[in-house]
Amino acid sequence: MPKYNRIMTLQETLEIHVKSAINALFQSELESVEFQATRKEFAGDITVVVFPMLRVVKGNPAVIGEQVGQYLLDHVELVKGFNVVKGFLNIEISDSYYHNFFQTIKDKSNYGFVEKKEDKAVMVEYSSPNTNKPLHLGHVRNVLLGYSVAEILKASGKTVYKTQIINDRGIHICKSMLAYQKFGQGEVPSETLKGDKLVGNYYVKFDQEYKAQISELVENGQTEEEAKKNAPLLLEAQEMLINWEAGDEDVVALWKKMNQWVYDGFDVTYKNIGVDFDSYYYESNTYLLGKEFVAEGLKTGVFFKKEDGSVWCDLTEDGLDEKIVLRSDGTAVYMTQDIGTAIQRIKDFPDVGGMVYTVGNEQDYHFKVLFLILKKLGFDWAKNLFHLSYGMVDLPSGKMKSREGTVVDADDLIKEMADTAEEISKELGKLEDYDYTEKKALYKTIGLGALKYYILKVDPKKRILFDPKESIDFQGNTGPFIQYTYARIQSILRKADANSKPVDYTELPLHEKEKQLIKQLELFPEVIQNAAEQHSPALIANYTYDLVKAFNSFYQNVSILGADSEQEKQFRVELSRIVSQTIKNAFQVLGIQVPERM
């Protein structure tokens, strides 16, 4: 039985009846029933695989198939015929089943989504940038994944809070600040230079000047290792960090000013890309948070102290190693901060029962350790922590490096996608009746749709080679192809006579393509649930592509507006409308807009 309130699928319904058949015919209990799609050369809508039944029912699989098929035909209204090929029972489903299902979903604008079904909420962390550079392509994958997983969890029936922790302190932040102090000459953000880009320029400037100093020291006889440690610029940055931690007024004032420039810049990018957050945490506030829990863990034996005074957690029995949680001088490490931040979030949001951390796969080990330590500290919610680990994003030109200024800036990428959409749309020549504003809005919708879909259709764990031109193709498994199909359906709906009197089409014989389309629609609620359980937007993306392929096959094989009867026409128009609503719902959880015209 389904574990939440929704319409049962054909497979779930048939499983109940097949189990009843086995019980009635052979007095045996089946744990599960294996189904597969019926091969095209045989009649049938769904196939039961008989071979696994031989574990509880002895006999010839073809004979067992005949007996089960006849039982279903005699006792189950939705079964209208069957045939057996060796150990495969091909079942034909009555049109009334598809009509009943269709009637059930046709008025549900939120089809596939589940009303809130449990009290415990989930917190999803994503983005979590540094305040020394603008967001880049790597952040884009993080943001799109985190936002989409949050929306999918919501659609599956959970309460969700979206959050991020902003890495606003440390030596890398001081590098930008020092370079600005030395070379900035009072430069401030402007309409042509966002604050995050301005600060990022000085991070690159620091690296350039630092490398020049290293070269000079090496020429004067130091080894490269010595030069890296002794370069005056690095020493000054380290001193600035010490002064920041000591609360030096001038340093803190500069830090606040430059960070605000970055936050303002980030806000523009988030708005452009279409994502939001419910709460923000800042490393400058949280980096000391875990220390009190380390002290508690020392008392309870979760942690131990070494001779030099440093505190560790021994995870060797768990297949990991010893992990430091407090330095010998009493200062916190990242792990200390993350322990404290997790606990603080539960204090801030008491209804949260689990968290999802959207962080690259280079941090896999860190999160294994974090989750294990939180369990050892006795927090019940620690069993519901998940690391949404994802692979790098590469470009055809190679790997990106922030400090060398070779990253693909997120804002530039969004603009490039809109420009590419404009270029391709002009070649296709379909937007002559649009005014300038409408065209620009559409180019952005298509460009962002292409970018988001290209990234989200890939399993998060896999590395991506991102090709902007390929992503914006209007054919194949792309965002624009799906958007174009949605727009095509809207055109059909506009042409249909909305004032025609409703007719009863529940007895209408169904075309094979209509049945295939309804079968695909039937899968959507379960796909949402599976995507939520697996934290994988790729399941939604690829389902939507399959739905669009099924619609296009239907569109090419049957006439919608020129149907033979008013019954057929109204049914096909209504079926098209539900397909478009399902596309819209699926793209909604991916954070992708669908245009009414294209």
Backbone hydrogen bonds, N-H to C=O, Kabsch-Sander energy under -0.5 kcal/mol:
donor,donor_aa,acceptor,acceptor_aa,energy
6,R,4,Y,-0.9
13,T,9,T,-2.5
14,L,10,L,-2.9
15,E,11,Q,-2.3
16,I,12,E,-1.5
17,H,13,T,-1.5
18,V,14,L,-3.1
19,K,15,E,-2.4
20,S,16,I,-1.9
21,A,17,H,-2.3
22,I,18,V,-2.4
23,N,19,K,-2.1
24,A,20,S,-2.7
25,L,21,A,-2.9
26,F,22,I,-2.3
27,Q,23,N,-1.4
28,S,22,I,-1.0
30,L,28,S,-0.5
35,F,33,V,-0.5
36,Q,47,T,-2.0
42,F,39,R,-2.0
45,D,91,I,-3.5
46,I,91,I,-1.5
47,T,36,Q,-2.5
48,V,89,L,-3.0
49,V,34,E,-2.8
49,V,47,T,-0.5
50,V,48,V,-0.7
50,V,87,G,-2.7
51,F,87,G,-0.6
53,M,50,V,-2.3
54,L,50,V,-0.5
54,L,51,F,-1.8
55,R,52,P,-1.2
56,V,53,M,-2.1
57,V,53,M,-2.5
64,I,60,N,-2.7
65,G,61,P,-2.3
66,E,62,A,-2.0
67,Q,63,V,-2.3
68,V,64,I,-2.7
69,G,65,G,-2.7
70,Q,66,E,-2.4
71,Y,67,Q,-2.1
72,L,68,V,-2.4
73,L,69,G,-2.3
74,D,70,Q,-2.1
75,H,71,Y,-2.1
76,V,72,L,-2.6
77,E,75,H,-0.6
79,V,76,V,-1.4
80,K,78,L,-0.6
80,K,92,E,-2.5
81,G,92,E,-1.1
83,N,90,N,-2.0
85,V,88,F,-2.5
86,K,84,V,-0.6
88,F,85,V,-1.6
89,L,48,V,-2.9
90,N,83,N,-2.9
90,N,88,F,-0.8
91,I,46,I,-3.1
91,I,89,L,-0.6
92,E,81,G,-3.1
94,S,78,L,-3.2
97,Y,94,S,-1.0
98,Y,94,S,-0.9
99,H,95,D,-2.5
100,N,96,S,-2.8
101,F,97,Y,-2.3
102,F,98,Y,-2.6
103,Q,99,H,-2.6
104,T,100,N,-1.7
105,I,101,F,-1.6
106,K,102,F,-1.7
108,K,105,I,-2.0
109,S,107,D,-0.9
111,Y,108,K,-1.3
113,F,110,N,-2.5
114,V,155,A,-3.0
117,K,157,G,-2.4
118,E,157,G,-0.7
121,A,351,D,-3.3
122,V,159,T,-2.6
123,M,354,G,-2.2
124,V,122,V,-0.5
124,V,161,Y,-3.0
125,E,123,M,-0.6
125,E,356,V,-3.3
126,Y,163,T,-2.2
128,S,126,Y,-1.6
131,T,167,N,-1.7
133,K,130,N,-0.8
137,L,408,V,-1.7
140,V,136,H,-2.0
141,R,137,L,-1.8
142,N,138,G,-1.7
143,V,139,H,-3.4
144,L,140,V,-2.7
145,L,141,R,-2.4
146,G,142,N,-2.9
147,Y,143,V,-2.7
148,S,144,L,-2.2
149,V,145,L,-2.8
150,A,146,G,-2.2
151,E,147,Y,-2.2
152,I,148,S,-2.7
153,L,149,V,-2.6
154,K,150,A,-2.0
155,A,151,E,-2.4
156,S,152,I,-1.6
157,G,154,K,-1.7
158,K,153,L,-2.1
159,T,120,K,-0.5
161,Y,122,V,-2.4
163,T,124,V,-2.8
164,Q,279,S,-0.7
166,I,164,Q,-0.5
166,I,281,Y,-3.4
167,N,129,P,-2.6
167,N,165,I,-0.6
168,D,166,I,-1.6
173,I,170,G,-0.5
174,C,170,G,-1.8
175,K,171,I,-1.7
176,S,172,H,-1.2
177,M,173,I,-2.0
178,L,174,C,-2.9
179,A,175,K,-2.2
180,Y,176,S,-2.3
181,Q,177,M,-2.5
182,K,178,L,-2.2
183,F,179,A,-2.9
184,G,180,Y,-2.5
187,E,184,G,-1.8
190,S,193,L,-2.4
193,L,190,S,-0.5
196,D,261,W,-0.5
198,L,194,K,-2.3
199,V,195,G,-2.4
200,G,196,D,-2.0
201,N,197,K,-2.2
202,Y,198,L,-1.2
203,Y,199,V,-1.3
204,V,200,G,-1.9
205,K,201,N,-2.2
206,F,202,Y,-2.2
207,D,203,Y,-1.7
208,Q,204,V,-2.2
209,E,205,K,-2.4
210,Y,206,F,-2.9
211,K,207,D,-2.4
212,A,208,Q,-1.8
213,Q,209,E,-2.1
214,I,210,Y,-2.2
215,S,211,K,-2.3
216,E,212,A,-1.9
217,L,213,Q,-2.4
218,V,214,I,-2.4
219,E,215,S,-2.2
220,N,216,E,-1.2
221,G,218,V,-1.8
222,Q,217,L,-2.2
227,A,223,T,-2.8
228,K,224,E,-2.3
229,K,225,E,-1.3
230,N,226,E,-2.2
231,A,227,A,-1.4
234,L,231,A,-0.6
235,L,231,A,-1.9
236,E,232,P,-2.3
237,A,233,L,-2.0
238,Q,234,L,-2.5
239,E,235,L,-2.0
240,M,236,E,-2.3
241,L,237,A,-2.0
242,I,238,Q,-1.9
243,N,239,E,-2.4
244,W,240,M,-2.4
245,E,241,L,-2.6
246,A,242,I,-1.5
247,G,244,W,-1.6
248,D,243,N,-2.8
252,V,248,D,-2.7
253,A,249,E,-2.3
254,L,250,D,-2.3
255,W,251,V,-2.6
256,K,252,V,-2.6
257,K,253,A,-2.2
258,M,254,L,-2.7
259,N,255,W,-2.3
260,Q,256,K,-2.1
261,W,257,K,-1.7
262,V,258,M,-1.8
263,Y,259,N,-2.8
264,D,260,Q,-2.5
265,G,261,W,-1.8
266,F,262,V,-3.0
267,D,263,Y,-2.5
268,V,264,D,-1.4
269,T,265,G,-1.8
270,Y,266,F,-3.0
271,K,267,D,-2.2
272,N,268,V,-2.4
273,I,269,T,-2.4
274,G,270,Y,-1.3
275,V,270,Y,-2.1
278,D,162,K,-2.8
279,S,162,K,-1.5
281,Y,164,Q,-2.5
283,E,166,I,-2.8
285,N,282,Y,-1.8
286,T,282,Y,-1.5
287,Y,283,E,-2.1
289,L,286,T,-1.7
291,K,288,L,-1.4
292,E,289,L,-0.6
293,F,290,G,-0.5
294,V,290,G,-1.7
295,A,291,K,-2.0
296,E,292,E,-1.8
297,G,293,F,-2.5
298,L,294,V,-1.9
299,K,295,A,-1.4
300,T,296,E,-1.8
301,G,297,G,-0.8
302,V,297,G,-1.8
303,F,297,G,-1.5
304,F,312,W,-2.5
306,K,310,S,-2.9
309,G,306,K,-2.1
311,V,326,L,-2.3
312,W,304,F,-3.0
313,C,323,K,-2.3
315,L,313,C,-0.8
315,L,321,D,-1.1
318,D,315,L,-1.2
319,G,316,T,-1.8
320,L,315,L,-2.2
323,K,313,C,-2.5
325,V,311,V,-3.0
326,L,311,V,-1.5
327,R,331,T,-2.6
330,G,327,R,-2.1
333,V,325,V,-0.6
337,Q,333,V,-1.9
338,D,334,Y,-2.7
339,I,335,M,-2.3
340,G,336,T,-2.2
341,T,337,Q,-2.9
342,A,338,D,-2.1
343,I,339,I,-1.8
344,Q,340,G,-2.6
345,R,341,T,-2.3
346,I,342,A,-1.4
347,K,343,I,-1.7
348,D,344,Q,-2.6
349,F,345,R,-2.5
352,V,349,F,-2.2
353,G,121,A,-3.1
354,G,121,A,-0.8
355,M,384,N,-1.2
356,V,123,M,-2.9
357,Y,386,F,-2.9
358,T,125,E,-2.3
358,T,356,V,-0.6
359,V,357,Y,-1.1
359,V,388,L,-1.0
361,N,390,Y,-2.6
363,Q,360,G,-2.0
364,D,361,N,-1.4
367,F,363,Q,-1.9
368,K,364,D,-1.7
369,V,365,Y,-2.3
370,L,366,H,-2.7
371,F,367,F,-2.5
372,L,368,K,-1.8
373,I,369,V,-2.7
374,L,370,L,-2.3
375,K,371,F,-1.8
376,K,372,L,-2.4
377,L,373,I,-1.9
378,G,375,K,-1.7
379,F,374,L,-1.8
380,D,378,G,-0.6
382,A,379,F,-1.4
383,K,380,D,-1.3
384,N,381,W,-2.0
385,L,382,A,-1.0
386,F,355,M,-2.5
388,L,357,Y,-2.3
388,L,386,F,-0.8
389,S,387,H,-1.8
390,Y,359,V,-0.7
391,G,460,P,-2.1
391,G,462,K,-0.6
394,D,392,M,-0.5
394,D,464,I,-3.7
395,L,398,G,-1.1
398,G,395,L,-2.3
405,G,402,S,-1.7
406,T,401,K,-2.3
409,D,407,V,-0.8
410,A,135,L,-3.0
413,L,409,D,-2.4
414,I,410,A,-2.4
415,K,411,D,-2.1
416,E,412,D,-2.7
417,M,413,L,-2.5
418,A,414,I,-1.9
419,D,415,K,-2.7
420,T,416,E,-2.5
421,A,417,M,-2.3
422,E,418,A,-2.1
423,E,419,D,-2.4
424,I,420,T,-2.4
425,S,421,A,-2.6
426,K,422,E,-2.3
427,E,423,E,-1.5
428,L,424,I,-2.0
429,G,425,S,-1.7
430,K,425,S,-0.8
434,Y,431,L,-1.8
439,K,435,D,-2.5
440,K,436,Y,-2.4
441,A,437,T,-2.3
442,L,438,E,-2.3
443,Y,439,K,-2.8
444,K,440,K,-1.9
445,T,441,A,-2.1
446,I,442,L,-2.9
447,G,443,Y,-2.8
448,L,444,K,-3.0
449,G,445,T,-2.0
450,A,446,I,-2.5
451,L,447,G,-2.2
452,K,448,L,-3.0
453,Y,449,G,-2.4
454,Y,450,A,-2.2
455,I,451,L,-1.8
456,L,452,K,-2.8
457,K,453,Y,-2.3
458,V,455,I,-0.7
462,K,459,D,-2.0
464,I,392,M,-2.6
466,F,394,D,-3.3
466,F,464,I,-0.7
467,D,465,L,-0.6
471,S,467,D,-2.2
472,I,468,P,-1.0
472,I,469,K,-0.6
473,D,470,E,-1.3
478,T,476,G,-2.2
481,F,473,D,-0.5
482,I,478,T,-1.5
483,Q,479,G,-2.9
484,Y,480,P,-2.7
485,T,481,F,-1.7
486,Y,482,I,-2.3
487,A,483,Q,-2.5
488,R,484,Y,-2.4
489,I,485,T,-2.1
490,Q,486,Y,-2.1
491,S,487,A,-1.9
492,I,488,R,-1.8
493,L,489,I,-2.6
494,R,490,Q,-2.1
495,K,491,S,-1.7
496,A,492,I,-1.6
498,A,496,A,-1.1
500,S,497,D,-1.3
505,Y,503,V,-0.7
508,L,505,Y,-1.3
514,E,511,H,-0.5
515,K,511,H,-2.1
516,Q,512,E,-2.2
517,L,513,K,-1.7
518,I,514,E,-2.3
519,K,515,K,-2.7
520,Q,516,Q,-1.8
521,L,517,L,-2.2
522,E,518,I,-2.2
523,L,519,K,-0.8
523,L,520,Q,-0.8
524,F,521,L,-1.4
527,V,523,L,-2.0
528,I,524,F,-2.2
529,Q,525,P,-1.9
530,N,526,E,-2.7
531,A,527,V,-2.7
532,A,528,I,-2.0
533,E,529,Q,-2.4
534,Q,530,N,-2.5
535,H,531,A,-0.7
536,S,531,A,-2.0
539,L,536,S,-1.2
540,I,536,S,-0.6
541,A,537,P,-2.5
542,N,538,A,-2.6
543,Y,539,L,-1.6
544,T,540,I,-2.4
545,Y,541,A,-1.9
546,D,542,N,-1.9
547,L,543,Y,-2.5
548,V,544,T,-2.5
549,K,545,Y,-2.4
550,A,546,D,-2.2
551,F,547,L,-2.3
552,N,548,V,-2.8
553,S,549,K,-2.1
554,F,550,A,-2.1
555,Y,551,F,-3.2
556,Q,552,N,-1.9
557,N,553,S,-1.2
558,V,554,F,-2.0
560,I,558,V,-0.5
563,A,560,I,-1.0
569,K,565,S,-2.4
570,Q,566,E,-2.7
571,F,567,Q,-2.5
572,R,568,E,-2.7
573,V,569,K,-2.5
574,E,570,Q,-2.5
575,L,571,F,-2.6
576,S,572,R,-2.2
577,R,573,V,-2.2
578,I,574,E,-2.2
579,V,575,L,-2.1
580,S,576,S,-2.3
581,Q,577,R,-2.3
582,T,578,I,-2.2
583,I,579,V,-2.4
584,K,580,S,-2.4
585,N,581,Q,-2.5
586,A,582,T,-2.6
587,F,583,I,-2.8
588,Q,584,K,-2.0
589,V,585,N,-1.5
590,L,586,A,-0.7
591,G,587,F,-0.5
591,G,588,Q,-1.1
592,I,587,F,-3.1
